[in-house]
Amino acid sequence: MTDIQFGTGIRSLTDVAASARYIEELGFDVLSAGEHVSFHGPIGNTYITLSVAAGATEKIKLMSAIVLLPLYPAALAAKMGAALDNASGGRYLFGVGVGGENPKEFEACGVPVTERGARATEALQVIRQLWTQESVTFEGKFNTLNGVGINPRPIQQPGPPIWVAGRQKAAMRRAAIHGDGWLPYMYTPDMLRESLTTISEIRAEKQLPMDNFHQGVFIFTCVHKDRDKAKEMAAIQLGKTYAQNFESLVSKYTLIGTPEDCRQRLREYIDAGSKLFMLTSACPEHYMDENIRLIAEEVMPEFR
């Protein structure tokens, strides 16, 4: 299973460099950072966090998981992604999503929440062109470019891999047509399998191959020697993060329990098609380091 890769997210907002080095030293393949402008709890900005991480690490891939793409002018997102790819020596993975969990942040940024899907889809078209062409002319509903280019363009060509996150059919279609990979969240193995079938069908219609399309899943994770304790910590933490009751959801959508529980569940996701696991901590801050240590030392080795 040498093609299986593991990543985890930086949850620290004040000690990013040390956290990034720790994650790299543990042997993870990918380090991620998410973002919100305004949310239920403290959260940073993916470009800022990954920029600090880039300077503190050497080899680990750096993934935005995710950029809230509708909140950015497309050209600005293209520039920031290209700059981060150059600053990191070509290690950037461009994970994108449309958000919507907190409509107030869209209002604050002057973006109608109902336009977020259409804005993201158009932005991906613009970004692709800016990453690969010296001069771009584009006329869309949300973006107008007249002979615009960015310099430098990304080290990776035709650009950093675009991982599209989401849960719904519209996101699957966006991933199939405009992305290089699919990174759903709050998904069961069966849901992942069904979504990859849908994406494969859409790509076939567009005469796009699946052999170079990346398949992964973003999973909130809590590993503990005590299965019940892991479940309790995950339910409390996710309940705070998303301002809803997660007691009945954690067993279905998260990776929780003993190391063996987690290894067994990962095999189900692998059978469903996943080759990248972004395992972000769903536990109290004081347990995060121990959580990712257990993942690295007692879960990941079986799949190497």
N, C-alpha and C positions, 0 to 999 in steps of 0.2 A: 504493500500500500504506500509506496514511496511518493506517489503523486498526491497524497492527501496532505493538505496544509492547514495550519492552525494560526489564528490571530486572536488578539485580545485588545481591549480598549484602555486607554489612559483615562483614569477617573479623577486623578489629582488635578487641581487647578493652580496649585502654587508650587509644586515640586515636579514639574513636567520632565525635566532633564533626567533626574534620578529615576523616576518611574520608567522612562523610556529605556534607560540603560538596563534596569532590572528585567524588563520584559525581554529585551534582546539577549541578555545573559541566560535567561531561562530556556532559550531555544525556540521561541515563537518565530513563525515565518513572517507575520504581518502585525503591525501595530496600528491601531485605529483611534480616531477621535471624532466625536460628533459635535453638534452645535444647535443652539437655539438663540434667538435674540432675547426672548423672554419665555420662561417656562416655570414649571411648578417648583423647581429647586435650582441650585446653582449649576451652571453648565457653561463651558467655554466656547471658543470659536475654532472650528476644525483647521482652518489655515494657520492660525496663530499657534495652536497647540502642536501641529505637525511640523511647523517650521522650527520650533524649539527642539522637538524630538529629532529632527533631521541633523541638527548640529551636535546632538549628544550620542548619536548612534552611527554605525558604519555600514551594516549590511541589510538590516531588517527592512521589509517593504513598509510603506507608510500609506494607510488608506483613510480617506475621508469616509466616515460611516455615521452620518452622511452629510454632504453639502445640501442645505435647503435651497435648491437651485432657483425656485421661483422668486426668491428674495433678492437675487443678484441680477444686475444687467448682464446679459450673456457675454459680452466682450470683457467685462471685468472678471467674471468667473474664469474665462479662458486665460486671461492674463495671469491671474493668481495661481491657477493650476500649472501653467507653463513655468512660472517663476519658481514654484515649489519643486517641480520636477528637476529643474536645473540646480537649485540649491541642494537637493538631496542626491544628486548624481544619477538621476533617472530611476528613483525608487518609488515614485508616487503612483497610487491607484485612486482613480476618481470615482468615488461612490456618491451617487446622487439620489435624492428623493424629493417628494413634494410637500411633506409635512401636513399640517392642517389640524394637528391635535390641539393647538392653541391659536384660534383665529385672531386673537388680539395682537399677536406679533405680526401678522400679515397686515392688519389695519395700521399698526404703528409704522410699518415700512411702506405704506401706500400701495399695497398690492391686494387686489380683491381675492379673497380666499377661493372663490369659485373659478378663478382663472389659473390656479396653480398648476394643473396638469398641462394645459395648453402652453403655458409659459415655459414649463420645463422641456416639453417636447421640442418647441421651437429653439430654445436655448441650446439644446444638444446639437441641432443642425448647425447653428452658428459656430459653436465651439469646435466641432469637427473641422469646419473650414478654416477657422483661424489657426488651428494647430497644424494644419498641413499646407496652407497656401500663403504665399507672400502678400497677396492683396485680395481682399474679400469684398464683394458687392452683394448685398443681401437686402431684400425688401420683404418683411414679414408683418404680422399683426402687431408684434411687440418690439421688434428690432429693425433698425434701418442702418445699414453700413454702406458707405460709398468709398471703395478703394482703401479699406482699413486693413492693416496688418499688425501683428505683435512680434516683437523682437526682444529676446530670443524666443523661438518656438520651443516646444518641449524636446528634451533629449530623446525620449522614447518616440519613435515614429511608427505609425501615424498618430501617435499621442499616447498618453497614459491610458491604460484600459479603463473603459467606462463601465462601472458596475451599477446597475439600476436596482434600487431597493423599492419595496412596496409589498402589497398584499393582494391587490385587486387586478382584474382583467386589463384595465387600462395601463397599469404599470407593467404587466407582462408584455403587452404590445409595445410599449415604449422600449423595454429591454430587448425584445426580439428585433426591432427595426433599427433602433438608434444606439443600442448598447453592445458591449462586448461580454457582458455577464449579468447574471440574475442573482440578487442577494435579498431574498424575502426575509421577513421577521415575523415572530409569533406564528410560526408554521409547524405543523406536524409533518412527519415523513410522508404520509399519504398526500397531504396538500402540496408538498414539494414535488412529488412525482407527477401529480396532475398538472401542476403549473409548467413543469418542464415539457410535458407532452404538448400543452397549448403553445408554448414558445416555439417548439420544434415545428409545429404545424404552420405557425405564422411565418417563420423563417423559410420554410419550404415554399410557401406561396410567393415569397419575395425572392426566391432563388438565392437564399443566403445559407451557407453551410452551418452545421452544428458542431463540426469537429474542432473549430477554433473558438467556440463560445464557452465562457467560463460558468461553472455551476457551483453555487455556494449557499450558505444559509447563515443568518445572524441570530444567535441564540443567547438569551440571558441565562447565566450559569451560576450555580452555587454547589460546590463540592464539599462534603463533610463526612467524617467517619460515621456520624449519626444521621441517618436518612431523614428522620423527622425534624431534626434541627436545621438541616439544609432547606427543607420545604418551608419551615417557619420563617427563616431569614429571607428567603426569596420572596415570599408573599408580602412580608412587611416592607421590604425595600422597593419592590415594584409598585406596591400600593401607594407609597409616598411619591415615587417618580411620576406615575400616571394619574394620581388622584382618583383611584378607583380600587374596589376590592378585588384582590388577585387570588384569594384563598382557593377558589374553585378552578382557577386557570393555570396555576403554576405546574401542575403535573402534566398538563396537556401540551403546553407551549414552551416550557423551559427545560434546561438540562440541569437536573438537580439530583442529589442523593449521594450515595457512596461512590468512590471511584469506579467500582464494578458496575453500578447502576448506570453511570455516565458512559462507560465504554460500551455497554450493551445498547444504550439508546443511540449512540453515535453510529453503530453498525447499521441501525435501521435507516438513518439519514444517508449513509453511504450507499446502501442498497437502493435508495430512492434517487440517487444521482449526484449527491453533494460531494465536492472535492475540496472545498474551502469552508472551514468553520470559524466564524468570528464569534468567539466566546467572551462576552462582556460580563463583568461581575454583577450579580444580583444579590448583594449582601452588604452588611454594614461596612463603613469605611475601615474600621479597625480589623476586619477580616479579609479585606481585599487582597493583600499580599499573600496571605496563607491560601486563599482560594486559587489564585493563579499559580502558586507553587504546586499545589496538589494537581492541578490540571497538567502542568508541565512534567511533573515527576511521576504521576500515577495514572494519568489518562492518555496523554499524547504518545508515550513510547510504544504502545501496542500497535500504533498505526504508522510507524516510521519504517 
